[in-house]
Amino acid sequence: MQAPGYDCDVSIWVVREPRRVISLRTRLIGFGGLDTEVWLQNVSSRGLSGVSAQPLMIGSTILVDLGSIGGVAVRVRWALGTRFGASFERAFVLSPAQLDQITQLAPA
């Protein structure tokens, strides 16, 4: 769909991976002494989003505790107040089994 008078190249659209809805309270650690609670709301094999106890800076790299998977480095891609979305660093992509583990961490 395109607005009248605007040209849009649909070949550049990005298809998002499916997200798993979760509700997981955990911790994140960042440079400069940041150590705060975070509520993760969804996760995919390439990233996650949630709400932090304090605002995060876009572009910053933080470490998120994912239980038995351990601390995972993510880069903040967007932030709006305390809501944020982050992508896993290139060397880390969650497998389907790891996604299942994270989903099981969240209380029902």
N, C-alpha and C positions, 0 to 999 in steps of 0.2 A: 504494500500500500504506500502511496506517495501523495504528498500534498500538492495541489495545483500550483504550477509555477516553480517547482523545485525538482531538480534532477537528482536521482538517488541511484548509486551503483550497488545493487543488491549482492554483487559478488564479494563484497568486503564484509558482509554480515557475519558475525561469529555465532555459531550454535553453541549454547551453553550445555555443559554436561549435566546429567540429572543430579539433583541434590537430595541428600537424605536429611529429613527433618529430625533433629535431635534436641534434647534439652539437657545439657551437660555443664555443670559448674566446675571450673577448674582454675588454674593459675597461669599467668603469663609473666615472663621476665624479659625485660629489655635493657638496652644500654642506659647508662646514667642512673642506675639504681631502681628502675621501674620494676615493681613486683606487685601485681594486683590481681584481683579476682576477675574472671571472665565467665560469661554465660554463652556457650556455643549453641547456636540455633540450627545451623545446617552445615553439612560437610559433603565434599565430593572427592574424587580421587586426586584433584589438583588444588583444592583450597577449602576454606571454611569462612563462616561469618558468625557474628555474634554481637554481644554487648559487653563492653568493658566497664569496670568501676570508674575509670577515668579516660578522657579522650586520648586517642592514639594518633601519632603523626603519620601522614601518608608518606610512603617510601621507607619507613623504618622497618628494621628486621627485629622480630621478637621471637621468643621461644615459648611455645605452648605445650603444656603438660597433657599428653594424651594417654595417661594411665600406663598400661603394660607396653604400649608402643614406645613410650618414653617422651622426652622433650623433642619437639619438632620445630625447626626454624621456618617461619613464614614471613612474607613481606606484605605490609599493609598496602593494599591497592586503592581502597577508598575508605573514607570515614565521614560520618555525619553525626556530630555530637559524640556520644559514646558508642554508637553503632559503627561497625567496621566490617570490611571484607578483606581477606588476605589469601595470597597464593603460596603454596608450598614452594620452597626453593627448588630450582631445577633438578637437583640431584635426588629429590624425594617425591615420589608419587605413590599414593596409597593404593594398595591392591584391594580387590573385593573382600578378601578375608580380613584385612585391617579395617576396612570400613565397617564390617560386621562387628568387630571388636569394639570400635568406638560407639556404635549404636547400642551395644549391650551394656556399656558403661552408664548410659543415661538411665535414670530411674523411670520405671513405667508409670 
